[in-house]
Amino acid sequence: MADVIGERWRGKWAIVTGASAGIGKAIVEELASAGTPLVLVARRAQRLNAIAESLSNADGVQAEACPADLAEPDAPRQIFEFTQQRGLRIDLLVNNAGLNRYSEFHAIDLAAQLAMVQVHCHAVLHLTHLFWTGMVERRSGDILIVSSVSAFPPGPYTATYAATKGFDLLLAEGLAEEVARYGVRASALCPGATESEMYESTGAPKADTKEFQSAKEVARRGREGLAMGKHCVIPAGPRGLTATPIACCRERRSAELSSIPTGRLI
Ligand SMILES: NC(=O)c1ccc[n+]([C@@H]2O[C@H](COP(=O)([O-])OP(=O)(O)OC[C@H]3O[C@@H](n4cnc5c(N)ncnc54)[C@H](OP(=O)(O)O)[C@@H]3O)[C@@H](O)[C@H]2O)c1
């Protein structure tokens, strides 16, 4: 099984958004060490160039920096054109870029909340549609959407963030069921509290970071889950800070929904 996972994207191009830090950078490093050439997307161009150079030196893989601000509505089309102009066939899209703010709804800057909707929903949908169409035609390709455990329970003080992550989860799970017959895969990765640059920037009260999972482990679990055809991966595991309440939410939701036939308009 380890070989299948390791080999799945060897020599195939992947594109990762939010590649300049945290979970995205860890996913990029995982993929590069398994021989996957990469397109790296984020706003900080200098960081992307430095990461691309270190991947080429350490793993001998080709890596292209594609700086873009996903809060700009036209960014996904520009990213798609970047790959088209270079003749890159993308076999794996990782929608990972994200931001969060913690406070009462009325106190969180409206621009930040609208940026969350743009980056987590509009850009994810737009990029997925652009790359997905070719994957379905070729009957091969994979898409990973980074959601969150926040997608399951109500999210006071991060209501907009949780709502956008709910969108990501349902988009990935819906697509996964819809296109299995084309040989294309989709998966939602739902991390719990993870070491990255995000927590500091949210304005949330100080947390015990000893409980946080490493970005490397989250990246590994996401890559394995997608390669194994899982529609949703919660990498926190039984020891994680939020794993137990999330598992309960998920079980309850599954039980409530099990009597509703899927694939119908309801
Ligand atoms: N850390 C956690 O506890 C946790 C838990 C659950 C889910 N997640 C999810 O995991 C994903 C990665 O977050 P992280 O924890 O790794 O955070 P992070 O360390 O802050 O990294 C966020 C990444 O997103 C990029 N990004 C943010 N806004 C962007 C924009 N407008 N355009 C393009 N790129 C943008 C950042 O790059 P630039 O600043 O260079 O643009 C950076 O590469 C997010 O979707 C987040 O919601 C995180």
The ligand as an ORCA input file, in Angstrom:
! r2SCAN-3c Opt
* xyz 0 1
  N      -3.921     25.368     11.132
  C      -5.054     24.813     11.514
  O      -5.280     24.589     12.724
  C      -6.084     24.420     10.485
  C      -7.151     23.606     10.917
  C      -8.123     23.227      9.988
  C      -8.018     23.623      8.661
  N      -6.976     24.429      8.274
  C      -6.948     24.822      6.862
  O      -5.696     24.495      6.308
  C      -5.419     25.361      5.213
  C      -3.983     25.869      5.336
  O      -3.895     26.664      6.512
  P      -2.589     26.683      7.438
  O      -3.002     26.315      8.793
  O      -1.485     25.971      6.787
  O      -2.331     28.271      7.463
  P      -1.070     29.192      7.120
  O       0.168     28.622      7.681
  O      -1.484     30.565      7.538
  O      -1.022     29.104      5.518
  C      -2.042     29.675      4.745
  C      -1.610     29.628      3.287
  O      -2.665     30.195      2.490
  C      -2.100     31.227      1.673
  N      -3.099     32.269      1.435
  C      -3.839     32.949      2.347
  N      -4.602     33.877      1.738
  C      -4.336     33.776      0.409
  C      -4.786     34.488     -0.735
  N      -5.634     35.518     -0.649
  N      -4.304     34.123     -1.954
  C      -3.413     33.121     -2.069
  N      -2.943     32.421     -1.017
  C      -3.395     32.755      0.206
  C      -0.910     31.743      2.465
  O       0.070     32.294      1.599
  P       0.386     33.856      1.389
  O       0.185     34.545      2.705
  O       1.807     33.854      0.907
  O      -0.580     34.288      0.349
  C      -0.361     30.443      3.047
  O       0.456     29.781      2.099
  C      -6.483     26.462      5.260
  O      -7.457     26.223      4.274
  C      -7.075     26.321      6.645
  O      -8.407     26.749      6.696
  C      -6.011     24.822      9.152
*
